[in-house]
Amino acid sequence: MNYQRNSRMSISEKNGEITRFSKSTQAGFKYRTKDRIFYYSTSPLEQERWCNEVINWSIEKEMLYSMKKKDFINISSKINKIAFNDNVEEVVVTLRQKLDTLCVDDKKSILEKYELKITVYKESERLLVCCGGTGSLEKVIHNNDFFQEFKRRLCFYHYPLTEIKFCGIEKVLLSNQATGFLCHEAVGHMAEGDMIDTGSAFYEKLGCKIFDTRVSIVDSGNTPNGAGNIAFDEEGTYATENYIVRSGELVSYLTNKKIAERYGIKNTGNCRSSSWNHPSHIRMTNTYMLKGSKKVDDIIASIDFGIYVVSVTSGNCSLDGSFSIRSNEAYLIRNGRIVERVKRISIDDTVFSVFNNICEIADDSKVCLGSSSCGKGGSIKVDAGGPHILAFMKVDVNYEYI
């Protein structure tokens, strides 16, 4: 039996004034028997008697075997918009001031998960900086790591746009966010047990070397500050750290009880649903690549010519391992220095090619995709990340829209 309470708060700001402030809550029970799944709404959840009623009713019907209770609370906050100027420190101060306009009670609320999106406008362009995780909203307001990342990306925005166009195989440096996006889309989804059943390229590859031996990728439901954290999945399996790839070898699929029994492997506790009134599927939690040993600055200094992808805006992956990702925030590297901004870049390659053609892996692995959700079978909070990685990839720089 599973009880979920989903709450969302949205804040919008314009010209220094908060223009919209809204909250919504939906709650309910989902309980399963041997043959069926039942849904029982408790929204609005005003009195605890609703909980007692459904528990007693379930016991009477001999449907309740065990109960795990957990609140799932997501918050999405938008503070728009911030004008770009040459004084980066001033922009950061403006952001802090806007965040401090939030209601004190909301800032100090103890929340399961938070999400924050900041949009900076520069003429016809915009820079979107996101973060998310577990804890109170007060925590993100005073999160120095977030503001350092925000400041770093604002500084990059000073570089001029390049008009260069080319298509081919080049060295590409992926940021923590971009590496996480690739781990989620091109590795995590292919390792989900129900995807194995429908033709994933990982089928019958357990125990096989599939990537460079320096590559290890994990899915964990109890990562510090991970936005995809869970205490246990919907079958009552407690969250643990599960290696998908260890030292280049595919060592596990992501499973629920049924898939684990079918393949004779460990149940990884990845049975999740987007809400109490949606069916459960095998879903990721926090998926990330482990760190290497190189400093990011040293990796950049070693690149004669290449592309630095800071943020991925969209992408998809096929079950054969091929993927396509797009970025509107990338930079040209020449002779070890970042010199120009790239307006558009696409990377179309295969996960096997990229993770077998790695040049360097940085020592800065972190889970940092916390503003995102996975849409498989309904939107659900996940997280992803990894270190900066340098690899050869097929790129199309400043491609034309068709």
Backbone torsions as a table, in degrees:
resi	resn	phi	psi	omega
1	MET	NA	140.9	-175.9
2	ASN	-134.4	132.5	175.3
3	TYR	-114.8	130.9	178.7
4	GLN	-130.8	140.7	173.7
5	ARG	-128.2	114.0	-177.8
6	ASN	-106.3	120.7	178.6
7	SER	-121.7	143.4	179.5
8	ARG	-137.2	136.1	175.0
9	MET	-123.2	135.3	179.5
10	SER	-129.0	132.0	179.4
11	ILE	-126.8	126.5	176.8
12	SER	-121.1	142.4	-177.4
13	GLU	-131.7	144.2	177.8
14	LYS	-146.6	128.4	177.8
15	ASN	53.0	42.0	175.4
16	GLY	83.7	-1.7	-178.8
17	GLU	-119.8	140.4	174.8
18	ILE	-75.9	116.5	-175.0
19	THR	-94.5	-21.5	-179.1
20	ARG	-150.9	136.3	176.7
21	PHE	-141.4	115.7	-176.6
22	SER	-138.9	152.8	175.7
23	LYS	-135.2	147.3	174.5
24	SER	-146.9	150.2	-179.5
25	THR	-139.9	137.3	174.3
26	GLN	-135.6	138.0	-177.2
27	ALA	-144.4	156.0	178.4
28	GLY	179.2	172.7	178.4
29	PHE	-108.4	145.6	168.0
30	LYS	-128.3	124.9	-180.0
31	TYR	-135.2	144.6	-175.0
32	ARG	-120.4	145.3	172.0
33	THR	-109.5	-169.6	-180.0
34	LYS	-64.4	-32.8	-172.6
35	ASP	-113.6	-22.0	-171.3
36	ARG	-139.7	163.5	173.3
37	ILE	-118.8	132.5	-179.9
38	PHE	-115.9	147.6	177.4
39	TYR	-119.9	140.6	-178.0
40	TYR	-139.5	110.6	-177.1
41	SER	-79.3	139.7	174.3
42	THR	-124.0	23.7	-179.3
43	SER	-94.4	135.7	-7.3
44	PRO	-74.2	140.4	-177.1
45	LEU	-84.8	92.8	-174.0
46	GLU	-104.1	-28.9	-177.3
47	GLN	-135.4	146.3	-177.6
48	GLU	-71.7	-10.2	180.0
49	ARG	-62.2	-28.9	177.7
50	TRP	-59.3	-44.5	-179.9
51	CYS	-61.5	-46.6	-178.3
52	ASN	-63.1	-39.3	-179.2
53	GLU	-61.1	-48.5	-176.4
54	VAL	-70.5	-32.8	177.6
55	ILE	-66.7	-47.2	180.0
56	ASN	-62.7	-40.5	179.5
57	TRP	-63.0	-40.5	-179.6
58	SER	-66.4	-40.2	178.5
59	ILE	-62.8	-43.7	179.6
60	GLU	-60.0	-36.9	-179.2
61	LYS	-85.8	4.9	180.0
62	GLU	56.0	37.4	179.3
63	MET	-102.1	-16.6	-173.1
64	LEU	-95.0	115.4	178.4
65	TYR	-101.6	-39.4	176.7
66	SER	-159.9	155.7	-178.6
67	MET	-132.5	130.7	173.2
68	LYS	-119.1	121.9	-176.8
69	LYS	-107.7	134.0	-178.7
70	LYS	-155.4	138.8	176.0
71	ASP	-91.7	133.7	173.9
72	PHE	-114.4	109.1	-176.6
73	ILE	-124.0	120.1	177.9
74	ASN	-111.3	138.2	176.3
75	ILE	-125.4	131.1	176.0
76	SER	-120.4	120.2	-177.8
77	SER	-120.7	133.3	176.6
78	LYS	-120.6	122.4	175.9
79	ILE	-113.4	92.3	-178.3
80	ASN	-117.4	147.3	-5.6
81	LYS	-124.6	159.1	-178.4
82	ILE	-115.7	126.6	-179.4
83	ALA	-79.9	137.2	178.9
84	PHE	-80.1	138.1	169.1
85	ASN	-143.6	175.4	-173.4
86	ASP	-72.7	-16.2	179.3
87	ASN	-92.1	94.4	-175.7
88	VAL	-62.4	-40.7	-179.9
89	GLU	-59.2	-37.5	179.7
90	GLU	-65.9	-38.6	178.2
91	VAL	-64.6	-42.2	180.0
92	VAL	-64.3	-41.6	177.9
93	VAL	-62.2	-41.6	178.3
94	THR	-59.9	-41.7	179.1
95	LEU	-62.9	-45.2	179.9
96	ARG	-60.7	-40.3	-179.9
97	GLN	-65.0	-40.3	179.7
98	LYS	-66.0	-40.2	178.5
99	LEU	-65.2	-33.5	-179.9
100	ASP	-71.5	-11.0	176.7
101	THR	-77.2	-9.0	179.7
102	LEU	-64.4	150.1	177.6
103	CYS	-56.0	132.3	-177.3
104	VAL	-57.7	-41.5	-179.2
105	ASP	-61.0	-38.8	-178.6
106	ASP	-72.7	-35.2	179.7
107	LYS	-65.2	-32.7	-175.3
108	LYS	-96.6	0.7	179.0
109	SER	-61.7	141.7	175.2
110	ILE	-88.0	110.1	-173.3
111	LEU	-114.6	152.0	176.9
112	GLU	-70.5	-45.8	-177.4
113	LYS	-146.5	146.0	177.5
114	TYR	-127.9	160.1	178.8
115	GLU	-143.6	134.1	-178.9
116	LEU	-135.8	129.2	178.6
117	LYS	-125.7	124.8	179.3
118	ILE	-116.5	126.1	179.0
119	THR	-111.5	125.2	177.1
120	VAL	-110.9	128.4	-176.7
121	TYR	-104.0	134.6	174.5
122	LYS	-132.9	98.0	-175.8
123	GLU	55.5	-120.0	-177.2
124	SER	-89.0	0.0	-178.3
125	GLU	-102.7	164.3	175.0
126	ARG	-146.2	147.6	178.0
127	LEU	-117.0	121.8	-179.8
128	LEU	-106.3	120.4	178.5
129	VAL	-117.0	126.1	-173.9
130	CYS	-125.0	155.2	169.7
131	CYS	-154.3	164.7	179.5
132	GLY	-169.8	166.0	179.5
133	GLY	169.9	-157.8	179.4
134	THR	-112.5	148.1	-180.0
135	GLY	124.2	-166.9	-178.4
136	SER	-85.3	157.8	176.5
137	LEU	-65.4	-28.0	175.2
138	GLU	-57.7	-32.5	-178.5
139	LYS	-63.7	-43.4	-178.3
140	VAL	-72.5	-31.2	-180.0
141	ILE	-62.7	-31.1	179.6
142	HIS	-110.0	25.3	180.0
143	ASN	-85.7	101.1	-176.6
144	ASN	-65.6	-32.4	178.4
145	ASP	-61.1	-40.5	179.0
146	PHE	-64.0	-45.3	-177.7
147	PHE	-69.2	-31.6	175.0
148	GLN	-65.5	-42.4	177.2
149	GLU	-65.4	-41.3	177.7
150	PHE	-59.3	-46.2	-179.9
151	LYS	-64.7	-42.2	-179.1
152	ARG	-60.7	-42.8	-178.0
153	ARG	-73.7	-29.5	173.4
154	LEU	-64.8	-39.8	178.6
155	CYS	-62.3	-38.1	177.8
156	PHE	-61.3	-29.7	-175.8
157	TYR	-67.5	-9.4	178.3
158	HIS	-76.5	-19.2	-177.5
159	TYR	-68.5	143.9	179.6
160	PRO	-71.6	153.5	176.5
161	LEU	-73.0	139.0	176.6
162	THR	-93.3	147.2	177.5
163	GLU	-98.7	-1.7	-175.9
164	ILE	-62.6	142.6	176.1
165	LYS	-131.6	131.7	174.8
166	PHE	-160.6	161.2	-179.5
167	CYS	-140.0	127.3	179.8
168	GLY	164.8	-167.6	-179.7
169	ILE	-93.6	120.7	-179.0
170	GLU	-136.9	165.7	171.8
171	LYS	-71.3	129.8	179.4
172	VAL	-126.4	128.2	175.2
173	LEU	-100.4	118.5	178.9
174	LEU	-96.3	136.2	176.3
175	SER	-73.6	176.7	176.7
176	ASN	-57.1	-43.4	-178.9
177	GLN	-66.3	-43.3	-178.1
178	ALA	-67.3	-39.6	176.1
179	THR	-62.6	-42.0	178.5
180	GLY	-63.3	-40.8	177.8
181	PHE	-59.4	-43.4	-179.9
182	LEU	-66.7	-40.7	178.5
183	CYS	-62.5	-40.4	-179.8
184	HIS	-68.8	-54.5	-173.1
185	GLU	-73.2	-44.1	-169.0
186	ALA	-99.2	-12.5	177.9
187	VAL	-118.3	-53.6	-176.0
188	GLY	-58.8	-47.9	-178.7
189	HIS	-64.9	-37.6	-179.8
190	MET	-70.5	-19.5	-179.6
191	ALA	-93.0	-5.4	178.4
192	GLU	-68.4	132.7	-171.8
193	GLY	-56.2	-37.5	179.7
194	ASP	-72.3	-23.6	174.7
195	MET	-76.1	-31.7	175.6
196	ILE	-59.6	-40.0	-179.8
197	ASP	-66.4	-22.8	-174.9
198	THR	-107.2	16.3	170.8
199	GLY	109.6	24.3	177.8
200	SER	-61.8	147.5	178.1
201	ALA	-66.4	-11.4	177.2
202	PHE	-84.6	-3.6	-178.5
203	TYR	-60.0	131.6	178.7
204	GLU	61.1	25.4	177.8
205	LYS	-112.4	7.2	175.7
206	LEU	-58.1	131.0	-178.7
207	GLY	86.0	-0.8	-179.1
208	CYS	-99.8	149.7	173.5
209	LYS	-78.5	121.7	-178.6
210	ILE	-118.3	-22.5	-177.5
211	PHE	-130.0	173.5	172.0
212	ASP	-53.2	143.7	-175.6
213	THR	-65.1	-14.0	177.8
214	ARG	-82.0	-5.0	-174.6
215	VAL	-96.3	121.6	171.8
216	SER	-132.0	130.8	-176.3
217	ILE	-128.2	133.3	-172.4
218	VAL	-124.3	148.7	166.3
219	ASP	-121.1	122.8	-175.8
220	SER	-137.0	133.5	179.3
221	GLY	-90.5	2.5	179.2
222	ASN	-133.7	44.9	176.1
223	THR	-77.1	136.0	178.8
224	PRO	-52.8	120.9	177.9
225	ASN	67.4	9.8	-179.7
226	GLY	-67.6	133.4	-179.4
227	ALA	-71.4	-15.3	179.2
228	GLY	-97.6	12.9	-177.3
229	ASN	-62.6	140.5	172.6
230	ILE	-139.1	151.4	175.7
231	ALA	-79.0	-36.7	-179.8
232	PHE	-161.6	162.3	179.6
233	ASP	-89.9	-174.0	-173.0
234	GLU	-76.1	-5.3	174.2
235	GLU	-102.2	5.6	177.6
236	GLY	86.7	8.2	178.3
237	THR	-82.3	126.6	-176.6
238	TYR	-70.5	146.1	-178.9
239	ALA	-68.6	136.0	177.9
240	THR	-138.9	173.6	174.9
241	GLU	-87.0	121.7	-177.0
242	ASN	-121.8	118.4	174.9
243	TYR	-74.8	128.2	169.4
244	ILE	-89.1	-49.6	177.2
245	VAL	-124.2	129.2	176.7
246	ARG	-126.1	117.6	-179.4
247	SER	52.3	42.3	176.3
248	GLY	86.4	-8.0	-177.2
249	GLU	-100.8	133.7	174.9
250	LEU	-74.8	111.3	-172.8
251	VAL	-108.9	-14.4	-179.5
252	SER	-161.1	153.2	165.3
253	TYR	-95.1	166.5	170.1
254	LEU	-90.7	131.0	-167.6
255	THR	-136.5	164.8	161.0
256	ASN	-112.9	-171.7	-177.3
257	LYS	-62.1	-41.8	-176.5
258	LYS	-65.2	-47.1	-178.5
259	ILE	-67.9	-39.3	179.5
260	ALA	-61.2	-41.0	179.0
261	GLU	-67.8	-39.0	-178.5
262	ARG	-62.6	-42.4	-176.1
263	TYR	-96.1	-1.8	178.2
264	GLY	67.2	37.0	-178.9
265	ILE	-125.8	176.3	-178.1
266	LYS	-65.8	141.7	171.5
267	ASN	-78.8	115.2	-174.9
268	THR	-85.4	-5.1	176.8
269	GLY	74.1	43.5	-178.3
270	ASN	-111.3	25.9	176.7
271	CYS	-85.2	108.0	-174.9
272	ARG	-137.5	160.0	173.2
273	SER	-139.0	159.3	-176.1
274	SER	-74.9	-23.2	-179.2
275	SER	-162.0	167.8	-178.9
276	TRP	-61.1	-24.9	-177.2
277	ASN	-105.2	24.9	175.7
278	HIS	-122.3	147.1	177.4
279	PRO	-62.6	156.9	178.6
280	SER	-87.4	146.6	175.0
281	HIS	-136.6	170.3	172.4
282	ILE	-79.3	116.7	-174.3
283	ARG	-130.9	149.0	175.9
284	MET	-72.8	167.0	173.4
285	THR	-117.5	-94.3	174.0
286	ASN	-115.3	113.2	-174.2
287	THR	-112.4	124.3	-174.6
288	TYR	-152.7	158.4	177.6
289	MET	-98.2	141.3	179.9
290	LEU	-76.5	158.0	-172.5
291	LYS	-76.2	162.9	174.1
292	GLY	-106.8	-140.6	-173.9
293	SER	-128.4	-6.4	-174.7
294	LYS	-90.8	148.3	172.5
295	LYS	-79.8	141.8	-178.3
296	VAL	-59.3	-44.1	-179.3
297	ASP	-61.3	-36.4	178.7
298	ASP	-68.7	-36.3	178.1
299	ILE	-65.1	-46.2	179.1
300	ILE	-60.6	-41.8	-178.8
301	ALA	-64.5	-22.5	-177.9
302	SER	-87.0	-6.6	-174.4
303	ILE	-92.2	118.8	176.1
304	ASP	-73.5	-45.2	177.2
305	PHE	-150.8	129.2	-179.6
306	GLY	-173.4	-175.9	-178.4
307	ILE	-120.8	136.1	174.9
308	TYR	-109.5	110.9	178.8
309	VAL	-94.5	111.6	-176.0
310	VAL	-87.9	-38.9	-175.9
311	SER	-143.6	134.8	175.9
312	VAL	-97.6	129.6	-177.6
313	THR	-95.6	-30.0	179.6
314	SER	-161.0	165.1	178.6
315	GLY	174.9	170.7	177.0
316	ASN	-158.0	163.7	-179.3
317	CYS	-138.8	141.9	175.3
318	SER	-96.6	160.2	-177.4
319	LEU	-67.6	-13.1	176.2
320	ASP	-83.7	-0.8	177.8
321	GLY	99.8	-7.9	177.3
322	SER	-77.8	145.5	-179.2
323	PHE	-142.3	161.9	176.5
324	SER	-140.5	126.0	176.9
325	ILE	-129.5	151.0	-178.6
326	ARG	-122.7	146.7	178.3
327	SER	-142.6	137.3	172.1
328	ASN	-109.2	12.1	178.5
329	GLU	-137.0	86.5	-179.0
330	ALA	-142.5	163.4	-172.8
331	TYR	-140.6	148.7	174.3
332	LEU	-85.1	136.8	174.3
333	ILE	-112.8	126.1	176.1
334	ARG	-129.9	130.8	176.2
335	ASN	49.2	43.3	173.9
336	GLY	79.5	12.0	-178.8
337	ARG	-135.1	143.8	172.9
338	ILE	-76.7	125.5	-172.0
339	VAL	-123.9	-29.8	-175.2
340	GLU	-146.0	157.0	175.4
341	ARG	-92.7	145.8	176.1
342	VAL	-108.5	125.7	-176.2
343	LYS	-71.4	-41.0	-179.1
344	ARG	-142.8	141.3	173.8
345	ILE	-148.4	141.3	172.9
346	SER	-123.5	145.2	175.5
347	ILE	-121.9	119.0	-179.5
348	ASP	-123.9	107.2	-173.4
349	ASP	-154.0	-165.8	174.5
350	THR	-120.9	149.9	-178.8
351	VAL	-64.1	-31.0	179.6
352	PHE	-70.0	-38.7	178.5
353	SER	-66.6	-47.4	-176.5
354	VAL	-63.7	-50.2	-175.3
355	PHE	-79.0	-1.8	171.6
356	ASN	-107.6	-0.6	178.9
357	ASN	-125.3	40.0	179.4
358	ILE	-81.5	133.7	177.1
359	CYS	-92.8	-48.6	-177.6
360	GLU	-143.3	151.4	174.2
361	ILE	-128.0	124.9	-176.9
362	ALA	-77.7	169.1	-177.2
363	ASP	-100.0	24.4	-171.2
364	ASP	-117.6	35.8	-176.5
365	SER	-59.5	132.2	174.8
366	LYS	-153.6	151.9	176.6
367	VAL	-88.4	117.6	-168.5
368	CYS	-146.6	18.0	180.0
369	LEU	-96.5	19.5	-165.1
370	GLY	-59.4	-6.9	178.6
371	SER	-89.5	0.3	-171.0
372	SER	-106.4	162.6	175.8
373	SER	-130.3	157.0	176.4
374	CYS	-102.2	135.3	-172.6
375	GLY	-96.5	1.6	-178.8
376	LYS	-65.7	114.9	177.5
377	GLY	68.1	26.2	-177.7
378	GLY	109.7	142.4	-175.4
379	SER	-67.6	132.8	-179.0
380	ILE	-144.2	146.7	-178.8
381	LYS	-72.2	129.0	174.8
382	VAL	-135.4	173.2	174.2
383	ASP	-144.2	162.9	-179.0
384	ALA	-160.0	166.6	179.8
385	GLY	175.0	-160.8	-178.5
386	GLY	152.9	-171.7	177.6
387	PRO	-89.1	170.2	165.9
388	HIS	-64.8	133.5	175.6
389	ILE	-127.5	143.1	177.1
390	LEU	-112.1	123.6	-178.0
391	ALA	-150.8	161.7	174.2
392	PHE	-82.6	129.7	-178.8
393	MET	-142.6	158.0	176.1
394	LYS	-84.2	116.2	-175.5
395	VAL	-122.2	154.7	173.5
396	ASP	-130.6	107.6	-173.9
397	VAL	-95.2	130.6	-178.6
398	ASN	52.3	47.2	179.3
399	TYR	-64.8	156.5	178.3
400	GLU	-90.1	139.1	174.5
401	TYR	-70.4	138.6	179.0
402	ILE	-106.3	NA	NA
